[in-house]
Amino acid sequence: MPTPHRRADITLPSRLPTGFSAATAKVGIRTGAGDDLLLLLADRPCAAAGVLTRNRFAAAPVTRTRRHLAASGGVARAVLLNAGCANAATGERGDRDAATSVRCVADAIDCPVEQVLVNSTGVIGRPLPIESMVAAIPRLAEETRPDRVEATARAIMTTDSAPKAVERTVAAANGGVIRIVGVAKGSGMIHPDMATMIGLVLTDAEIEPAVLATLLRESADRSFNRVSVDGDTSTNDSVFALASGAAGVAAEPTDLVEAVHAVCLDLARMIVADGEGASRVLEVEVTSAATAAHAREVAHTVGSSLLVRTAVAGGDPNWGRIIAAIGRTTAEFKPEEIRVEANLVPLFAGGGPVEDHEDAAARAFSDERVHIRIDLNAGDARENHLTCDLTADYVRINADYTT
């Protein structure tokens, strides 16, 4: 069965923001059809930022990118990404391969090596076919075009069922239009504090590197760090933001912040809807909590519950699993004062079940999108958690991933 993301009617952006171009190639990094190497170029050095994995086994390209962002002061000309091999836990060879790839890009476009960012996604512990990559990079540098959004999204896919890309626009100070285009991959090993995902957020607005870094971190905290597919994070996750400044003006700050937040949230929702084996999307919203931390804990605990997620997979309105998950948190609440509903159908209130809603509850849990709302009646804080159901297909995909 295709995931909700594949079934969705999504129109991909036709072009990258002004000042960016991309090219892709198949160089034998992964099996099967489709390109597996992406080179994204900026016409000139531009503001750049990254939110990178906190995993202690961070892959060689991640550690190199972290050093490059620090050394360049948040300036980049290129991003090199590949799918099919994570280049993680690959020892000294992995470090050499990452260094070789960025040096090859720097030579091809005549820029400092520190202005090249790099990452990989795929199987951990396998080496890159660095020779074929090096052979392809000069050609990619000559073939980049701004109309390669779909190719960009497809070249970084692993177990994704369909490409993920989105666009927002905001008014520029001179009356023109500033564009923000986001591209991402992610389907499994998805959990808060980043996951096995890669994202690109590109804009032609003028923005300083430090401001861009803050904006990206805040956007990731409100989107990518609020999703989970399977409770696992990875060695390679990253989201890059680049601002070409090609629009020649800055956007109104509040408008730009809201647009970047929206792009990241749209991509996060696409990732959840494309969770490995997913048939339904699950959003847990917690309201009226004593603190944001309490709201976040309840949302995360309910959304991560295997029992809740399998109930959603089966269309089973077993709300007892929801209140059991709430009850094991440290959040402040009185059991007799909380209220739980699914797609606006009341399930639990006043310390007991809401009568005469069994049929409506069953229909709610059978919808493609199940929205569980939990009112703790303990304060004003609210948070949400995005995930998907847990199906037998998830087990099948991950049981056979490397074989």
JOMO-V394057 format. One line per field, one symbol per residue. ss: DSSP state (H for helix, E for strand, L for the rest). phi: phi as a letter, one per 40 degrees, with the letter a starting at -180 (. if undefined). psi: psi as a letter, one per 20 degrees, with the letter a starting at -180 (. if undefined). A space follows every 50 residues. Layout:
# JOMO-V394057
ss = ???
phi = ???
psi = ???
This chain:
# JOMO-V394057
ss = LLLHHHHLLLLLLLLLLLLEEEEEELLLLLLLLLLLEEEEEEEEEEEEEE EELLLLLLLHHHHHHHHHHHHHLLEEEEEEEEEEELLLLLHHHHHHHHHH HHHHHHHHHLLLHHHEEEEEEEELLLLLLHHHHHHHHHHHHHHLELLLHH HHHHHLLLLLLLLEEEEEEEEELLLLEEEEEEEEELLLLLLLLLLLLEEE EEELLLLLHHHHHHHHHHHHHHLHHHELLLLLLLLLLEEEEEELLLLLLL ELHHHHHHHHHHHHHHHHHHHHHLLLLLLLEEEEEEEEELLHHHHHHHHH HHHHLHHHHHHHHLLLLLHHHHHHHHHLLLLLLLHHHLEEEELLEEEEEL LEELLLLHHHHHHHHLLLEEEEEEELLLLLEEEEEEEELLLHHHHHHHHL LLL
phi = .ccdcccccbccdcacddhbaaababbgcbcgchcbbbbbbbcadbcaaa bbdcccbdcdcccccdccccccggbababbbbbhacfbfbgccccccccc ccccccccbfbccccbbaabaiccgbcccccccccccdcdccbcaccbcc cdcccbcbcdcacbaabbbbccccgcbbbbbbbabiabfbadggacbbbb bbacccacdcccccccccccccbccbbabagbbbcbcabbbbbcgccgac ccdcccdcccdccccccccccccbddgcbacbbbbbbfccaccccccccc ccccccccccccdcgbcccdcccccdccccccabdcbcbbabfgccbaag gacccgbcccccccccccbbbcbbbcfbibcaabbbabcbbccccccccb cbb
psi = pqrhghiqnpoqqhqqqpiqrqqrqojkhrrarqqjppopqqhrprpqrq oqqjpikpqghghggghghghiklpqhqppqqqhpilqljbhgggggggg ghhggghhjmrqhijpqqrqqbpqjqqqmhghghhhghgghijqqikkgg hghhijqejqiqqoqqqqqqprhjiappqpppqqqphrlpqqkramqpqp opqjqppqghggggggggghhifhjjqqgjjqraiiqqpqppohjiiirq rpggggghgggggghggghgggijqojqiqpppopprlqhrhgggggggg gghiphgghhgghjkolmihhghhggijrjqprphiirppqpljopgpqk jrqpqkjgghgghgiiqhoooppooiljbiqqrrpparrorhhgggghhj gi.
